Amino acid sequence: MTRPVLNSLIVLSAVLLGVLHYKLKPSPTTNEVRDQASTMIGYTEWRGQIAPDFELKLSDGSTFRVSENVGKKIIVLNFFATWCGPCRAEMPELNRYVDDHKSADFLLVGIDSEEQPDRVQDFLQELNVEFPAGIDKGPIQRQYGVSSFPTTVLIGVDGKVQFYETGSLANANVAFDKLLQENQNQIKQGHQISQADYVREAQLHPSLPVNQPNPRTEEETVKLDERGKRIVAKMDCPCGCDDKVQKCTCNTSSKIKKALASEDFKDQSDDAIIKGLNKRFCKGDM
């Protein structure tokens, strides 16, 4: 077989494989498309916005504050959950990037979603996570409009959100390298925001401009039918706590209850509905 013929067969095989993958890949549901569209609008609105300030206790006992690091380093926030497959899948890539940039003005902080400390600690140890991480009880997610995991946010030395993506990062170099270089140049030129200026701006903008539901108000207004009540009573809350969705008051459980109250799941089984709701809060590669 000649080389041109062999090359043609290889190209043809690749095309057929791509077509087969496209045909077999399930189409997103209407609700998944709606959720993704809502988040994409957020990407556009939030880039260039002042990053909200917060305080987070880390697993080593220290405390991280945006205001104490902004302007000095490029800060990357990685919102994750131990039950989220894509979160687990991207950890080695994030570890690699952190290891490659130890001498750079770069700080990555992991923010777990409302889970139990022992579960989070086991997760961090199992995956040999080298960057600092802490557990958010809900307010930081609301400040940053996080509704699915993983979500990654880069805060530049100007104190503003420069990168906001939902979905696991397959290549951190592609995601961060250009922004890292640009921000390092700003530091060299003395164009970073001062701590005083950032604190003043952050006080005026305590959260990204997004309408977040009030969990208590939502609890009072959500009306579940019999199937909805049955599902929240049997479904483990994805936040990782020991409660069922019915009793949990986290942001994720509130969204699940709202979905059960407002959407038509037709003749799906309880297990299928639970599986679909879990999937909606855990995104794949981007």
Secondary structure as the mmCIF struct_conf table of DSSP 4:
data_model
#
loop_
_struct_conf.conf_type_id
_struct_conf.id
_struct_conf.beg_label_comp_id
_struct_conf.beg_label_asym_id
_struct_conf.beg_label_seq_id
_struct_conf.end_label_comp_id
_struct_conf.end_label_asym_id
_struct_conf.end_label_seq_id
HELX_RH_AL_P HELX_RH_AL_P1 ARG A 3 LEU A 24
BEND BEND1 LYS A 25 LYS A 25
HELX_LH_PP_P HELX_LH_PP_P1 PRO A 26 THR A 29
HELX_RH_AL_P HELX_RH_AL_P2 THR A 30 TRP A 46
TURN_TY1_P TURN_TY1_P1 ARG A 47 GLY A 48
BEND BEND2 GLN A 49 GLN A 49
STRN STRN1 ILE A 50 ILE A 50
HELX_LH_PP_P HELX_LH_PP_P2 ALA A 51 ASP A 53
STRN STRN2 GLU A 55 LYS A 57
STRN STRN3 LEU A 58 LEU A 58
TURN_TY1_P TURN_TY1_P2 SER A 59 ASP A 60
BEND BEND3 GLY A 61 GLY A 61
STRN STRN4 THR A 63 ARG A 65
HELX_RH_AL_P HELX_RH_AL_P3 VAL A 66 ASN A 69
STRN STRN5 VAL A 70 VAL A 70
TURN_TY1_P TURN_TY1_P3 GLY A 71 LYS A 72
STRN STRN6 LYS A 73 LYS A 73
STRN STRN7 ILE A 74 PHE A 80
TURN_TY1_P TURN_TY1_P4 THR A 82 TRP A 83
HELX_RH_AL_P HELX_RH_AL_P4 GLY A 85 ASP A 100
TURN_TY1_P TURN_TY1_P5 HIS A 101 SER A 103
BEND BEND4 ALA A 104 ASP A 105
STRN STRN8 PHE A 106 SER A 113
BEND BEND5 GLU A 114 GLU A 114
HELX_RH_AL_P HELX_RH_AL_P5 PRO A 117 GLU A 126
TURN_TY1_P TURN_TY1_P6 LEU A 127 ASN A 128
BEND BEND6 PHE A 131 PHE A 131
STRN STRN9 ALA A 133 ASP A 136
BEND BEND7 GLY A 138 GLY A 138
HELX_RH_AL_P HELX_RH_AL_P6 PRO A 139 GLN A 143
TURN_TY1_P TURN_TY1_P7 TYR A 144 GLY A 145
BEND BEND8 SER A 148 SER A 148
STRN STRN10 PHE A 149 PHE A 149
BEND BEND9 PRO A 150 PRO A 150
STRN STRN11 THR A 151 ILE A 155
TURN_TY1_P TURN_TY1_P8 VAL A 157 ASP A 158
BEND BEND10 GLY A 159 GLY A 159
STRN STRN12 LYS A 160 LYS A 160
STRN STRN13 VAL A 161 THR A 166
BEND BEND11 GLY A 167 GLY A 167
STRN STRN14 SER A 168 SER A 168
BEND BEND12 ALA A 170 ALA A 170
HELX_RH_AL_P HELX_RH_AL_P7 ALA A 172 LYS A 188
TURN_TY1_P TURN_TY1_P9 GLN A 189 GLY A 190
BEND BEND13 GLN A 192 GLN A 192
HELX_LH_PP_P HELX_LH_PP_P3 ILE A 193 SER A 194
HELX_RH_AL_P HELX_RH_AL_P8 GLN A 195 LEU A 204
BEND BEND14 PRO A 206 SER A 207
BEND BEND15 PRO A 209 PRO A 209
HELX_RH_AL_P HELX_RH_AL_P9 PRO A 215 THR A 221
HELX_RH_AL_P HELX_RH_AL_P10 GLU A 226 LYS A 234
BEND BEND16 MET A 235 MET A 235
STRN STRN15 ASP A 236 ASP A 236
HELX_LH_PP_P HELX_LH_PP_P4 CYS A 237 CYS A 237
TURN_TY1_P TURN_TY1_P10 PRO A 238 CYS A 239
BEND BEND17 GLY A 240 ASP A 243
STRN STRN16 LYS A 244 LYS A 244
TURN_TY1_P TURN_TY1_P11 VAL A 245 LYS A 247
BEND BEND18 CYS A 250 CYS A 250
HELX_RH_AL_P HELX_RH_AL_P11 ASN A 251 SER A 262
BEND BEND19 GLU A 263 GLU A 263
TURN_TY1_P TURN_TY1_P12 LYS A 266 ASP A 267
HELX_RH_AL_P HELX_RH_AL_P12 ASP A 270 ARG A 280
TURN_TY1_P TURN_TY1_P13 PHE A 281 PHE A 281
STRN STRN17 CYS A 282 CYS A 282
STRN STRN18 ASP A 285 ASP A 285
#
